[in-house]
Amino acid sequence: MAASPHTLSSRLLTGCAWYLERRAVQEAPHTFMHLFRSINRRWITFQHFTFLKRMYVTQLNRSLNQQVKRKPEPVALPFLEKTSLGQAKAEICEMRPLPPPSLPLSRKPNEKELLELESASIIEGSLDAGKETKDEKHWKEMKLHLDDLPGILARLSKIKLTALVVSTTSAGFALAPGPFDWPCFLLTSLGTGLASCAANSINQFFEVPFDSNMNRTKNRPLVRGQISPLLAVSFATCCAVPGVALLTWGVNPLTGALGVFNIFLYTCCYTPLKRISIANTWVGAVVGAVPPVMGWTAATGSLDAGAFLLGGILYSWQFPHFNALSWGLREDYSRGGYCMMSVTHPALCRRVALRHCLALIGLSTAAPVLDVTTWTFPVISLPINLYITYLGFRFYTDADRKSSRKLFFCSLWHLPLLLLLMLTCKRPPGARGAGAEPQS
Amino acid sequence: ALPCVAAAGGRWMVGFRASRRALLPPLCRAFARPGCPLGPERGAERREAAASRVSGFCPPRKSCRDWIGPPDKHSNLRPIHFYIPESESPLEQKLRQLRQETQEWNQQFWANQNLTFRKEKEEFIHSRLKAKGLELRSGSGQKATLDAEEMADFYKEFLSKNFQKHMYYNRDWYKRNFAITFFMGKVALERVWNKLRPKHKKSST
């Protein structure tokens, strides 16, 4: 770097410049000038100018082109008039020992100005580390580092949510009647996982400016510029194509079709609908319900009552989960332009959440009727179903942040536990017919 | 204290900044490493225009890439400082201009949106507190606020008021996003093609 020999001394002098600036506005100009003379004045002056310029420019940008005229302080004004631009220029010109760069300049700027500003840029360049404002430190080069890529792609594909989706698919597969086929299970899980990654990536691709404005989502990779939109779309395609192919040819076409349908529903229906109508919540609930259905169809190859029951349970669960979550995000949704029940129809929001908590009890009771589980299941799942219904009722009546949070956190453990209980109560093969003896 | 000092030199600063803007391109070029060859006049003008819009930040001389900044205070969007390469093709230029323009358009929309929201929220709080007969600041000096349930009316009203505006914005945003991504794809293909072509020429001669 051209100016590196000056770095240490310039940093010391920068420190001095800052100190002097503080004193400048407190002391009379002549005292300040005296101080200046005690150090290499020419160097500090230019430092000062560049720093002031930077401060002013940063402030100007922050005011967003609104013409903010700050009242100038009389103390400071004489100081700046004293150390005139011309004087500084001349001093800098004689001081800088740097070789003049050979520039193929077709413009003809004022030579003095050019040298002065060259020096400014040299100083800036060498003192960036010392002088940069807090903001400038946060400017990052948009370069993709390969070792960061797995982490970035994991966040892009919402890997945790994908894992939950795959687990509901696995539950659907495991609850389906018939022998448990490991290769098929693994292919289904992998295919669904890839499809979910693709759908989540496209969702983030569409929502960059909205995500930037919400606290929950402002650290996503596309928002932070860690990858380009092109790469996000390419990644989504590279997940969707093998994922769907795996489901269609590795498992069965029905599962593949459901996978494509779900990707389409999530990216092309739910995501745009979020900003148009509250119907997005119902569409989103269907999106959540499809994966266990896919697991079921992967195992059985057909869409029968059990598949719909499982889908129904996931569908109903989405409402207490999402409605409770959205209760605390009303400000962000309103500002960002999202049409959510919690903002536009708050009473409906709470009513629907409670309604579906009750539906969960009903669906759990229907499970043995449809030969998915034994009669033990509705009995042992009643406590947790009653508890979530109770919290749903509290949310309905209290309608405050505390009750919404309680309902939301309950929903997080309620679903895995419910599915686990279903698995333990799965109807054993051979014992068919409604009203069969409960087997513990 | 410092902003006052800065403001005091306001007139001087404007002149300085203008001249800086005019001379930034040569400076950006001046200390570039051979890896980033100096651009012609065309590149200089564009660089100047780009730099003036995102002024206050100039990437290191040796950088050949775009730089992304911290979230803007008003719009929460992160500004990008676009790098203008020496051998920028028309397609690359088109992409960069589209991205630059979309960035400014987005910035304007969201800054305006957020400021309006904040302003209207304050007004709503004022009017509600007044209706309740409460002062804006309680005895202890704490700023009186409304709880979430009272604010809900405001959120609902604000959302419905801005619904149409969001519809237009959404439509335009989707169009721009697709266009930018499409052009990014085209540029990527063009670059790959250009990399392959000289080899092809060499092999043919």
Contacts between the chains, C-beta under 8 A, distances in Angstrom:
chain1	res1	chain2	res2	distance
A	2	B	31	6.0
A	21	B	1	7.9
A	21	B	2	6.2
A	21	B	5	6.7
A	22	B	1	6.6
A	22	B	2	7.9
A	24	B	5	6.6
A	25	B	1	4.4
A	25	B	2	7.7
A	25	B	4	6.6
A	25	B	5	5.7
A	26	B	1	7.6
A	49	B	16	7.5
A	52	B	2	7.9
A	52	B	5	6.6
A	52	B	6	5.0
A	52	B	9	6.2
A	52	B	13	7.1
A	53	B	13	6.1
A	53	B	16	5.8
A	53	B	17	6.8
A	53	B	20	7.4
A	54	B	56	6.9
A	55	B	2	6.0
A	55	B	3	6.8
A	55	B	6	4.8
A	56	B	6	4.3
A	56	B	7	7.5
A	56	B	9	7.6
A	56	B	10	7.6
A	56	B	13	4.7
A	56	B	17	7.7
A	57	B	17	6.4
A	57	B	55	5.5
A	57	B	56	4.4
A	58	B	56	4.9
A	59	B	3	6.0
A	59	B	6	6.7
A	60	B	55	8.0
A	60	B	56	7.9
A	61	B	55	6.6
A	61	B	56	5.2
A	62	B	73	6.0
A	64	B	74	5.9
A	64	B	111	5.9
A	69	B	7	7.9
A	69	B	10	7.7
A	70	B	3	6.4
A	70	B	4	6.6
A	70	B	7	3.8
A	70	B	10	7.7
A	71	B	4	7.9
A	71	B	7	7.3
A	72	B	4	7.0
A	72	B	7	5.3
A	72	B	8	3.9
A	72	B	10	6.6
A	73	B	4	4.4
A	73	B	5	7.1
A	73	B	7	7.8
A	73	B	8	5.8
A	76	B	4	6.1
A	76	B	5	4.4
A	76	B	8	3.9
A	76	B	9	7.7
A	77	B	8	4.7
A	77	B	9	8.0
A	79	B	5	7.9
A	79	B	8	8.0
A	80	B	5	7.8
A	80	B	8	5.9
A	80	B	9	4.5
A	80	B	12	6.5
A	85	B	12	6.9
A	85	B	16	7.6
A	101	B	30	4.4
A	101	B	31	6.8
A	103	B	26	5.3
A	103	B	29	6.9
A	103	B	30	5.9
A	103	B	38	7.8
A	104	B	38	6.6
A	105	B	26	5.8
A	106	B	41	4.9
A	107	B	22	7.9
A	107	B	26	7.5
A	107	B	41	7.9
A	107	B	44	7.9
A	109	B	22	6.7
A	109	B	23	5.6
A	109	B	26	7.6
A	113	B	19	5.6
A	113	B	23	6.7
A	114	B	23	6.1
A	114	B	26	7.2
A	117	B	19	6.9
A	117	B	20	6.0
A	117	B	23	4.9
A	117	B	27	6.3
A	118	B	27	6.4
A	118	B	30	6.7
A	120	B	20	7.5
A	121	B	27	4.4
A	121	B	30	7.4
A	121	B	31	7.6
A	121	B	58	7.7
A	122	B	31	7.9
A	124	B	58	7.3
A	125	B	31	6.9
A	125	B	60	7.3
A	125	B	61	6.7
A	128	B	60	7.6
A	135	B	56	7.8
A	135	B	57	7.9
A	135	B	69	7.1
A	135	B	70	5.6
A	136	B	56	7.8
A	136	B	57	5.9
A	138	B	69	6.5
A	138	B	70	3.8
A	139	B	57	5.7
A	139	B	59	7.4
A	139	B	67	5.1
A	139	B	68	7.0
A	139	B	69	4.8
A	139	B	70	7.3
A	139	B	81	7.4
A	140	B	67	6.7
A	140	B	68	5.6
A	140	B	69	8.0
A	141	B	59	7.4
A	141	B	63	6.0
A	141	B	65	5.3
A	141	B	66	7.9
A	141	B	67	5.6
A	142	B	65	5.4
A	142	B	66	4.3
A	142	B	67	6.4
A	142	B	68	5.3
A	142	B	80	7.1
A	143	B	65	5.3
A	205	B	177	7.4
A	205	B	181	7.8
A	206	B	174	7.2
A	206	B	177	7.0
A	208	B	177	7.4
A	209	B	77	6.3
A	209	B	106	5.5
A	209	B	110	6.4
A	209	B	173	6.5
A	212	B	71	6.7
A	212	B	75	7.9
A	212	B	76	4.8
A	212	B	77	5.2
A	212	B	78	7.1
A	212	B	110	7.7
A	213	B	75	7.9
A	213	B	76	4.8
A	213	B	110	6.4
A	213	B	114	7.2
A	218	B	71	7.2
A	218	B	76	6.9
A	223	B	78	7.1
A	224	B	68	7.3
A	224	B	78	6.9
A	225	B	68	3.7
A	225	B	78	6.0
A	225	B	80	6.7
A	228	B	184	6.3
A	229	B	177	6.8
A	229	B	180	6.5
A	229	B	181	4.7
A	229	B	184	6.7
A	230	B	181	5.5
A	230	B	184	3.9
A	230	B	185	5.8
A	230	B	188	6.6
A	233	B	181	5.7
A	272	B	170	7.2
A	272	B	174	7.6
A	275	B	166	6.0
A	275	B	167	7.9
A	275	B	170	5.4
A	276	B	167	7.4
A	276	B	170	7.8
A	330	B	148	7.0
A	330	B	151	7.6
A	330	B	152	6.4
A	330	B	155	5.0
A	331	B	151	7.1
A	331	B	155	6.2
A	333	B	155	7.5
A	333	B	159	7.4
A	334	B	117	7.6
A	334	B	154	7.8
A	334	B	155	3.7
A	334	B	156	7.5
A	334	B	158	5.2
A	334	B	159	4.7
A	335	B	113	7.0
A	335	B	114	6.7
A	335	B	117	4.7
A	335	B	158	7.5
A	337	B	113	7.9
A	337	B	159	6.9
A	337	B	162	6.2
A	337	B	163	7.6
A	337	B	165	7.9
A	337	B	166	3.7
A	337	B	169	7.5
A	337	B	170	7.8
A	338	B	159	7.9
A	339	B	159	7.1
A	339	B	163	7.8
A	343	B	152	7.5
A	343	B	155	5.1
A	343	B	156	5.7
A	343	B	159	5.4
A	344	B	156	5.8
A	344	B	159	6.5
A	344	B	160	7.2
A	346	B	152	5.9
A	346	B	156	7.8
A	399	B	149	6.7
A	400	B	148	7.3
A	400	B	149	6.9
A	401	B	148	5.9
